[in-house]
């Protein structure tokens, strides 16, 4: 009797796949961390600019030696300060969103690593494939890999085109 089921499924290949996925996720976390650090630097710069503007305004109105008339409209641009404050708040929200996303990527990377360790004790390649596909479906793995097809996607594509 011949075996027409295709190539033999090897557990080690699924273990390597899980480690690769975890590595890709960790790399993406590093990229997001760099992006968040850049945003934090921009926030620091904008906050320093806000403080400088406010200090300049405050130092211009302190003391008795100044004019007794109210400050003119050119002294402080409230609209510009409010716009800068709004930009800072928006960037802070972006940083928080990136941090949340980074945590999700880290969690999935750790879960892939745990799955790889679990698979190492298995000797059935078909069962390993099924576990990885189920894992990816349960964790919505395709959402984390925009430029790479996951096994769950490949399995879905295969079942959609398989006439059996």
ChimeraX attribute file (.defattr): number of C-alpha atoms within 10 A of each C-alpha:
attribute: neighborCount
match mode: 1-to-1
recipient: residues
	/A:1	3
	/A:2	4
	/A:3	7
	/A:4	6
	/A:5	7
	/A:6	6
	/A:7	7
	/A:8	9
	/A:9	16
	/A:10	14
	/A:11	21
	/A:12	16
	/A:13	14
	/A:14	21
	/A:15	23
	/A:16	14
	/A:17	17
	/A:18	22
	/A:19	20
	/A:20	15
	/A:21	21
	/A:22	23
	/A:23	16
	/A:24	16
	/A:25	23
	/A:26	19
	/A:27	15
	/A:28	17
	/A:29	21
	/A:30	13
	/A:31	13
	/A:32	18
	/A:33	16
	/A:34	12
	/A:35	15
	/A:36	21
	/A:37	13
	/A:38	13
	/A:39	17
	/A:40	17
	/A:41	12
	/A:42	15
	/A:43	21
	/A:44	13
	/A:45	13
	/A:46	16
	/A:47	15
	/A:48	12
	/A:49	14
	/A:50	18
	/A:51	13
	/A:52	12
	/A:53	16
	/A:54	14
	/A:55	11
	/A:56	13
	/A:57	15
	/A:58	11
	/A:59	10
	/A:60	12
	/A:61	15
	/A:62	9
	/A:63	8
	/A:64	7
	/A:65	7
	/A:66	9
	/A:67	9
	/A:68	8
	/A:69	6
	/A:70	7
	/A:71	12
	/A:72	7
	/A:73	8
	/A:74	7
	/A:75	12
	/A:76	15
	/A:77	11
	/A:78	11
	/A:79	9
	/A:80	11
	/A:81	16
	/A:82	12
	/A:83	11
	/A:84	17
	/A:85	16
	/A:86	12
	/A:87	15
	/A:88	21
	/A:89	13
	/A:90	13
	/A:91	17
	/A:92	16
	/A:93	12
	/A:94	16
	/A:95	21
	/A:96	13
	/A:97	13
	/A:98	17
	/A:99	16
	/A:100	12
	/A:101	15
	/A:102	21
	/A:103	13
	/A:104	15
	/A:105	22
	/A:106	18
	/A:107	15
	/A:108	21
	/A:109	23
	/A:110	17
	/A:111	16
	/A:112	26
	/A:113	20
	/A:114	15
	/A:115	19
	/A:116	23
	/A:117	14
	/A:118	13
	/A:119	22
	/A:120	14
	/A:121	9
	/A:122	12
	/A:123	13
	/A:124	12
	/A:125	17
	/A:126	13
	/A:127	14
	/A:128	24
	/A:129	21
	/A:130	14
	/A:131	16
	/A:132	23
	/A:133	20
	/A:134	14
	/A:135	17
	/A:136	19
	/A:137	15
	/A:138	10
	/A:139	14
	/A:140	13
	/A:141	21
	/A:142	16
	/A:143	10
	/A:144	18
	/A:145	14
	/A:146	9
	/A:147	8
	/A:148	10
	/A:149	11
	/A:150	21
	/A:151	21
	/A:152	21
	/A:153	16
	/A:154	12
	/A:155	14
	/A:156	13
	/A:157	11
	/A:158	11
	/A:159	11
	/A:160	10
	/A:161	9
	/A:162	8
	/A:163	6
	/A:164	5
